[in-house]
Amino acid sequence: MPLLSTLIFLLSAGVNLSANASAIVGAQSVQVGDVRITELMAKIEGNDGSWFELFNSTDHDVDLNGCTLSSGNEEQFVLQAPLLISAGNYSVFASDRSNLALLTLVAGEVAYQYRATEFELTGGPDAVSLSCNEVVIDTVSYASYRPGAATQSRGWQLAPGVLDASATDKDISWCYTGLPILSEDYLYGDDNVASPGRANPRCTENVLPYLYINDQNAVSVEGIDFAQTLKVAEAELQRNLATAPLTIWALRDQAVTPEVAGAIAALYVAYIDSLYTAETVTLIDWNHAVWHFAWAIANLYRNGDEAVKSQLQLAYDDAKNRHATLERFQLVALDHAQSEDISMGNAHEPGFNYAKTHVVVPGNPLYLQSFEQYLEDRPSDFSVAVIGILYELKVFFDPLFD
């Protein structure tokens, strides 16, 4: 299933617009789609003012002097002075409530600042529309802007590649800016993940293609031996590695009994604090470990019945606030622990591979068959240390050969 795009109904550029329509702006002819709305961040409770981004898709400069920008709430403003968008470039329009100092860290500059008392993009339903001489050049509408618990912090963007010349109206799709897991190039300020004034990065569903939202059936695994798997989980937690809680993470979306929930809660209470001094394993450090253990508890609690929740209550009360203790990943950890929408699944190929070697499912050849097999197959502490050293050497020497 699509990810967050399934949660929001969106009408985007070019839909129900005449492809042949054009408007004369000054001495220019501006065609429908010449200037595209490519990203926005709505104003909701707790964040700065809204902003949106326009992209000149042509090979010539476009002056928007005299054009009108409208919202879905009958708000509008007219550009009454020359405003040039260079060929192939982006321009950012921002509310005067926006923190321009932070916004310009990524955007470089804000082309136009509108008054929030006259025009502001809301949490929805709302829209942005660009018209020149009464010809609609581009428009985008949304029913609800809700990226997660850190709602105010995520850009809502046109999917990368849509501006390619081969793209058609059927290709038009929008998504939330990919989470800053693999790169923080698009993280500005304390809690903003977006790309104002720049080409849009990967979508959340591209970064995490195996993740589902609120769909436990899609990720259920039949036949898990929870007793043996919890033995694997405890053995991992005793190793003091940053990967230690990932066995519980691999179980986080399964339907569990109160007894299993109680055992998992006990492991969380016993080991969560020790993860802050866990040894880093390649890319996985203590921040990742704490985030994933808290995420696992949050999912098990929210997916469980009242008996399961009772067993997990104390652990969940702690886990949902662990994001505040992290040096990295605070936003995504907050999303996973407190969002109304529950992120499920292995998230990525390495996650699935880990689950296959740590979750015991007798008779399913994709998974571990027994606790004894885990003991036979797991790498030794020495092997893990060597892998870590080789990884650090690779990171050190790679730039020398770029």
Buried (B, 14 or more C-beta within 10 A) or exposed (E): EEBBBEBBEBBBBBEEBEEEEBBEBEEBEBBBBBBBBBBBBBBBEEBBBBBBBBBBBBEEEBBBBBBBBBBBEEBBBEBEEEBEBEEEBBBBBBBBBBBBEBBBBBBEEBBBBBEBEEBBBBBBEBBBBBBBEEBBBBBBBBBEBBBBBBBBBBBBBBBBEBBEEEBEEEBBBBBBBBBBBEEEEBBBBEBBBBBBBBEBBBBBBEBBBBBBBBBBEEBEBEEBBBEBBBBBBBBBBEBBBBBBBBBBBBBBBBEBBBEBBBBBBBBBEEBBEBBEEBBBBBEBBBBBBBBBBBBBBBBBBBBBEEEBBBBBEEBBEBBBBBBEBBEBBBBBBBBBBBBEBBBBBBBBEEBBEBBBBBBBBEEBEEBBBBBEBBEEEBEEEEEBBEEBEEBEEEEEEEEEEE
